[in-house]
Amino acid sequence: MKYYYVYVLKSAVDGKFYTGYTSELKRRLEEHNSGISASTKWRRPLKLIYFEGSLNIKDAMKREKYLKTTYGKRYIKSRLGEFLSKDIA
């Protein structure tokens, strides 16, 4: 069974989040941190701070789109409130 992951990365450079989806989470994280991904190349290093799994790519894409909205960003900040209040990088 194939899984699709929605993930949130936090940049150690500017402290901002990057949200994406993939079927290979470990490989995608390595791509972001090695500079292969143009969207995060200048924001490295990046730390994986959240992920969710889905069985359907359309569900993952829909969730990614939601997490990029104002309400989705509020959800992540609320969901990870304790972690983010203590996280240095």
N, C-alpha and C positions, 0 to 999 in steps of 0.2 A: 504494500500500500504506500502511495506517495503522499507526502505531506508538503504543505506550502506554509511558509513562515512569514509573518509580518514582524518587523523588528524595528527597534529604536536604538540609535547610537547617540552617544554624547561626545562632542568634540572637547578635547583637552585644551585646544587653542582658544576657542571663543565660548565654550560652555553651551553651545546651541545643540539642538537635536536634529537628527536626520532620520527619516522614516522611509522604509522600503519593504519589499517583499521578495522572496526567493524560495526555491525548492531545495537549496543547498546552503544552509545558514553558515556553516563553518567556512566554506569556500568563499562566500560573499563577504564575510567579515575580513578574511585575509586579503581579498581584492581591495576593499576600502582602505585597509591599513598599509597596503603596499603601494598605494597611489595609482592603481590600475583604474579605479573608478574616478572619472573626471569630476563628478558632482561633489566628492569629498576630498579630493587630492590635497587641497590647501588647508584642510581642517584636521589633519592627522596630528597625533594619534586619536583614534576613536575607540570608545568603550561600549560594548553591548550592555545596555541597561534594562532592556525589556524585549520579550518576544512572545508571540502567540502562534499556535499551530492550527491549520485548517486542512480539511480533506479535499477541498475544491479550490482551484485557482481563482475563480470568480469571487468566491467569498473572501479570500485573502486580499484581492485587489480592492474590493469594496471596503474592507476593514482598513487597509492602508489609506485609502482616500479619506475615510472618516477621521483617522488619527492625525491627518494633516490639517484638519479644520480647527477652528478656535475651540470648539467643544471637545474635539479629540485631544488637543494639547492640554486642555484642562483635565481631562480624564487621566492622562499619563501623569501629570503633576500631582493629582490627587492620589492615584494608585501607588505612586512611588514617593509620596510625601516624606516619609521617614528616611528612606534611602537618600533622596536628593538633599534633605536638610543636613545630612552628615557626610555626603560625598564631597571630596575635595576637587577631583578632576572632572 
